[in-house]
Amino acid sequence: MIPTNIGKKIAVALAVLAVLVAAVYLIPRLRTKGPAEVQKVSEEMRAVTIFFGNKGADGFVTETREVRVADGFEDQVKLVLAELIKGSNDSNKFSAMPQGTELIQVFWVEDTQTLLLDFNGAFSTNHPGGSAGEYYTITNIIKTISANFPQVARVQFLVEGGAVESIAGHYAADKPIDVKKWR
Amino acid sequence: MEHDAYLFFDVKRSVLRYRIEFGGDEASDASAGETKALRKLVLFLERGKLPEIPEADFAGKKMVELLNEGAKRKIIEPVRKIALDPGHGGSDIGRMSPSGTREKDLNLQIALMLGDRLREELGVDVVMTRGEDVLVPLNERVEAANTAGAELFISIHCNGWFSTDAEGFEVFFLAPARTEEEAQLARDENASIAYETGSSAAVGDDDIDFILWDMVQNEYLNESSDLAEMIQREMSKVLGIRNRGVKQTGLRVLKGLAMPGVLIETAFLSNPKEEKLLLSSEFREKIVEGVIEAVRKFQSRYNEKG
């Protein structure tokens, strides 16, 4: 019989060897497959331009943001408008998005190049009013869409799935807005 | 000849120009014995004086030529009736200041005061799109002014922004969404797609209505622009707040107006200094004074032409 302490030493040596062998084979694979792939996905970013109204409500200011490249067109629009809804840290930049605004769904009608943006009720009911406020709410969206998605010719606003006469009582929202003609 | 149905229009004013449009399946070609669908008949009338045409020339000229002659001699009616439109109302509060001042109340106060003074000082009739705290849809405000046969439309509002920094007054008139050529293109496109597909309409009838109604105000853009500039100039003399100028946008309440129309944003309720001003009757009187002086100037410019 092998004395116990020698047997233990052999067992430990075999275990260390097994770990080493595993390390030699597995670590390079982990390096190339695991973390490297995650890194690659997060690198697929796109620079986008977001439009804001200035603090005096008499001009536009832009900000460049990085957003993830999405799988589909609608998802990409959602990611870009999420940046507008998020607002800016700059005290001279106002998104003019009412409190609690959420973009629920985006639909793209390729035949007519019309983008339908379906917002939650807060988009209209929480709007603080004023034609300047409403003008920038609409125009920040239109300009942001136009700058980043030139294929969009028209934008139709929806609130909770349906068309509304107006967001805050000054501008018509019941028909699609012609992106190029909006002023 | 017997008819199943007929429409009778009693036009009380002289008509300068008119255009008739048929919708449906070539309804204008329907002759005796044929059945064709007429789904829409639109009659556009433009107020004005008819050109004087010597009797002898009449027989040889096409109606189109006569109408074109009339268009060249377009005359704006003297201002005798003004439509005033206090913005918002009822459940639509408009802007509310942090201290609780409601835009709809101020708009109504200013418009009522303006209406009284217009009657007293200029001797004009005044039509209010709302005279109390009720919600009137934007299209009904336009319809009310058109139906009343007003010669001017003035909408009164207070402005609002997401910070307290924005200040001043501004005057708007309509930016045309479509030109005549674009509207015609839309109609042609509609007809050709309908022909190709056999469907009744590719662009919906509602869209065509929308395009046509957009264009009604196009006829008055020069006069609307003049009125906006006059109001801006006169208000600037008396108000003592920042003049943000005359602006042209697609405000819904100015679309479809068959008369010159403007919208005045008197001051910012989101700005505490301007809210205080709006709450003072002295400042509101200054607004009224500025508008009355502008209407007086507009009247003298266009009434002389008439």
Interface residues (C-beta under 8 A of the other chain):
Chain A: G53 K55 G56 A57 D58 F94 A96 P128 G129 G130 S131 A132 G133 Y135 Y136 E165 S166 G169 H170 Y171 A172 K175 D178 K181 W182 R183
Chain B: G87 H88 D92 I93 G94 R95 M96 E103 P137 L138 H157 C158 N159 G160 W161 F162 S163 D165 A166 E167 F172 A175 A177 R178 D207 F210 R244 Q248 T249 G250 L251 R252 V253 K255 L263 E265 F268 L269 S270
